[in-house]
Amino acid sequence: MRHKKGNKKLNKPTDQRLAMIRSIAISLFKHDHVSTTRARAKEVQRYVEKILTTIKEPTFNNIRSILKLIPNKDILKIIIVKSQRYKDVKGGYTRIFHLPNRLGDNAKLSRLELV
């Protein structure tokens, strides 16, 4: 059953929220780490874990399903290369470190990085 499998709204409409999660995920794949707020980091972590679990076995259908989530072929190549280091790992591809709060608005910051 699919009960309680929703996502956080992050005070954004759906299209803006998906675009933000995609852009943070792309930055994570490019640079191996990204600093953002704690709520955003948790949502991006769920998104990235699904992508890496799917692409560990790079079949044609898996590649097409990843292109639906991140429609960028350059990033897809990076994801496939980085997914090879997780071939024998069953999960936990990312980790979140807590950072000090932001000075301007006291938001809780976190650093999301690939293990």
C-alpha positions as a Markdown table, in Angstrom:
| # | Residue | x | y | z |
|---|---|---|---|---|
| 1 | Met | 0.0 | 0.0 | 0.0 |
| 2 | Arg | 1.0 | 3.6 | -0.7 |
| 3 | His | -0.2 | 5.3 | 2.5 |
| 4 | Lys | 1.9 | 8.2 | 3.9 |
| 5 | Lys | 4.3 | 8.2 | 0.9 |
| 6 | Gly | 3.9 | 11.9 | 0.1 |
| 7 | Asn | 6.5 | 14.6 | 0.1 |
| 8 | Lys | 7.1 | 17.9 | 1.9 |
| 9 | Lys | 5.6 | 20.9 | 0.2 |
| 10 | Leu | 8.5 | 23.2 | 1.0 |
| 11 | Asn | 6.2 | 26.3 | 0.6 |
| 12 | Lys | 6.3 | 26.0 | -3.2 |
| 13 | Pro | 3.9 | 25.1 | -5.9 |
| 14 | Thr | 4.5 | 21.6 | -7.4 |
| 15 | Asp | 6.3 | 22.8 | -10.6 |
| 16 | Gln | 8.6 | 25.1 | -8.7 |
| 17 | Arg | 9.3 | 22.4 | -6.0 |
| 18 | Leu | 10.2 | 19.8 | -8.6 |
| 19 | Ala | 12.4 | 22.2 | -10.4 |
| 20 | Met | 14.2 | 23.1 | -7.2 |
| 21 | Ile | 14.7 | 19.5 | -6.2 |
| 22 | Arg | 16.0 | 18.7 | -9.7 |
| 23 | Ser | 18.5 | 21.6 | -9.7 |
| 24 | Ile | 19.8 | 20.7 | -6.2 |
| 25 | Ala | 20.2 | 17.0 | -7.3 |
| 26 | Ile | 22.0 | 18.1 | -10.5 |
| 27 | Ser | 24.4 | 20.2 | -8.3 |
| 28 | Leu | 24.9 | 17.3 | -6.0 |
| 29 | Phe | 25.8 | 15.0 | -8.9 |
| 30 | Lys | 28.2 | 17.6 | -10.4 |
| 31 | His | 30.0 | 18.6 | -7.2 |
| 32 | Asp | 29.5 | 15.6 | -4.9 |
| 33 | His | 28.1 | 17.9 | -2.1 |
| 34 | Val | 25.7 | 20.8 | -1.7 |
| 35 | Ser | 24.7 | 23.0 | 1.2 |
| 36 | Thr | 21.0 | 23.8 | 1.6 |
| 37 | Thr | 18.3 | 23.9 | 4.3 |
| 38 | Arg | 17.6 | 20.8 | 6.3 |
| 39 | Ala | 14.1 | 20.2 | 4.9 |
| 40 | Arg | 15.3 | 20.6 | 1.3 |
| 41 | Ala | 18.3 | 18.3 | 1.9 |
| 42 | Lys | 16.0 | 15.6 | 3.2 |
| 43 | Glu | 13.7 | 15.8 | 0.2 |
| 44 | Val | 16.7 | 15.8 | -2.3 |
| 45 | Gln | 18.1 | 12.9 | -0.4 |
| 46 | Arg | 15.0 | 10.8 | -1.1 |
| 47 | Tyr | 15.1 | 11.9 | -4.7 |
| 48 | Val | 18.8 | 11.0 | -5.2 |
| 49 | Glu | 18.5 | 7.7 | -3.4 |
| 50 | Lys | 15.7 | 6.6 | -5.8 |
| 51 | Ile | 17.8 | 7.7 | -8.8 |
| 52 | Leu | 20.9 | 5.9 | -7.7 |
| 53 | Thr | 19.0 | 2.7 | -6.8 |
| 54 | Thr | 17.4 | 2.6 | -10.2 |
| 55 | Ile | 20.5 | 3.4 | -12.3 |
| 56 | Lys | 22.8 | 0.8 | -10.5 |
| 57 | Glu | 21.6 | -1.5 | -13.3 |
| 58 | Pro | 21.8 | 0.7 | -16.4 |
| 59 | Thr | 19.2 | -1.0 | -18.7 |
| 60 | Phe | 17.4 | 0.8 | -21.4 |
| 61 | Asn | 14.2 | 1.2 | -19.4 |
| 62 | Asn | 16.1 | 2.4 | -16.3 |
| 63 | Ile | 17.9 | 5.0 | -18.3 |
| 64 | Arg | 14.6 | 6.2 | -19.7 |
| 65 | Ser | 13.0 | 6.4 | -16.3 |
| 66 | Ile | 15.9 | 8.5 | -15.0 |
| 67 | Leu | 15.6 | 10.8 | -17.9 |
| 68 | Lys | 12.1 | 11.5 | -16.8 |
| 69 | Leu | 13.4 | 12.6 | -13.4 |
| 70 | Ile | 16.5 | 14.5 | -14.6 |
| 71 | Pro | 16.1 | 15.4 | -18.3 |
| 72 | Asn | 19.7 | 16.2 | -18.9 |
| 73 | Lys | 21.9 | 13.7 | -20.9 |
| 74 | Asp | 25.2 | 15.2 | -19.7 |
| 75 | Ile | 24.2 | 14.7 | -16.1 |
| 76 | Leu | 22.9 | 11.2 | -16.9 |
| 77 | Lys | 26.4 | 10.2 | -18.0 |
| 78 | Ile | 27.8 | 11.5 | -14.7 |
| 79 | Ile | 25.2 | 9.6 | -12.8 |
| 80 | Ile | 25.9 | 6.3 | -14.6 |
| 81 | Val | 29.7 | 6.7 | -13.9 |
| 82 | Lys | 29.1 | 7.6 | -10.2 |
| 83 | Ser | 26.6 | 4.8 | -9.7 |
| 84 | Gln | 29.2 | 2.2 | -10.5 |
| 85 | Arg | 30.9 | 2.8 | -7.1 |
| 86 | Tyr | 27.5 | 1.8 | -5.4 |
| 87 | Lys | 27.2 | -1.5 | -7.3 |
| 88 | Asp | 27.5 | -3.6 | -4.2 |
| 89 | Val | 25.9 | -1.2 | -1.7 |
| 90 | Lys | 22.2 | -1.7 | -0.9 |
| 91 | Gly | 21.4 | 1.9 | 0.1 |
| 92 | Gly | 22.6 | 4.9 | 2.0 |
| 93 | Tyr | 24.4 | 6.6 | -0.9 |
| 94 | Thr | 24.1 | 10.0 | 0.6 |
| 95 | Arg | 24.7 | 11.5 | 4.1 |
| 96 | Ile | 23.5 | 14.7 | 5.7 |
| 97 | Phe | 25.8 | 16.8 | 8.0 |
| 98 | His | 24.2 | 19.5 | 10.1 |
| 99 | Leu | 25.7 | 23.0 | 9.8 |
| 100 | Pro | 25.3 | 26.1 | 12.0 |
| 101 | Asn | 22.1 | 28.1 | 11.4 |
| 102 | Arg | 22.1 | 30.8 | 8.7 |
| 103 | Leu | 22.7 | 34.3 | 10.1 |
| 104 | Gly | 20.0 | 36.2 | 8.2 |
| 105 | Asp | 16.9 | 34.1 | 9.0 |
| 106 | Asn | 18.3 | 31.5 | 11.5 |
| 107 | Ala | 17.4 | 28.7 | 9.1 |
| 108 | Lys | 18.7 | 25.2 | 9.8 |
| 109 | Leu | 21.4 | 24.4 | 7.2 |
| 110 | Ser | 22.7 | 21.0 | 6.2 |
| 111 | Arg | 25.4 | 19.7 | 3.8 |
| 112 | Leu | 24.2 | 16.8 | 1.6 |
| 113 | Glu | 27.0 | 14.7 | 0.1 |
| 114 | Leu | 27.5 | 11.5 | -1.8 |
| 115 | Val | 29.2 | 8.8 | 0.2 |
